[in-house]
Amino acid sequence: MKKQAHQNHATKTTYLQIYRRNENGIKFFIILAILLFIVGLVGLGSRFLIEESTVLDLPIWNSILSMAIGTSNFFLLTKSLRDKKYYISWNEKEINFLLPKQKAPENIRITDIKSISINNKEIKMTLKNNLQKSINLNFIFLPNRNLVKNYFEILKQEKEHENYLINEQSEK
């Protein structure tokens, strides 16, 4: 029954974005962060250019704080937009993924996989050339994490069955 579920699942490509983000909401808050920075900059400039101020004036520190919050929010939100590039996908022929801390996407043909081991934090694949590839499950949120683990559990069973058949034929 599980093998049939995998075959039905494998007839199409499954694509999961690692981090789900509301891009329009993020863009809105980026604009607010820029406006907050500009308000702080204008307030700071007006205090120094128009009025005589000292460094201890409260409006100066309000303006500096406004600029700091605007700047930090801008960088955090733009990083969040860049995180949409991370994904994991698979079909009947290959597994593709790009996870945080990886420089380039990984592309693994299913026929190249020799064995799979799965624990709560990681999926390790040993390829036929004895190279190890791993997927850190901590980057994937729970609903998608369970989907990924289920897929690899089924693939693991198929690989174990395939290895069993190969060993049985080699003994004959």
Secondary structure as UniProt FT lines:
FT   HELIX           2..10
FT   STRAND          14..17
FT   HELIX           23..49
FT   TURN            55..56
FT   HELIX           58..82
FT   HELIX           83..85
FT   STRAND          87..90
FT   STRAND          94..98
FT   TURN            100..101
FT   STRAND          106..109
FT   HELIX           110..112
FT   STRAND          113..118
FT   STRAND          122..127
FT   TURN            128..129
FT   STRAND          132..136
FT   HELIX           137..139
FT   HELIX           142..171
//
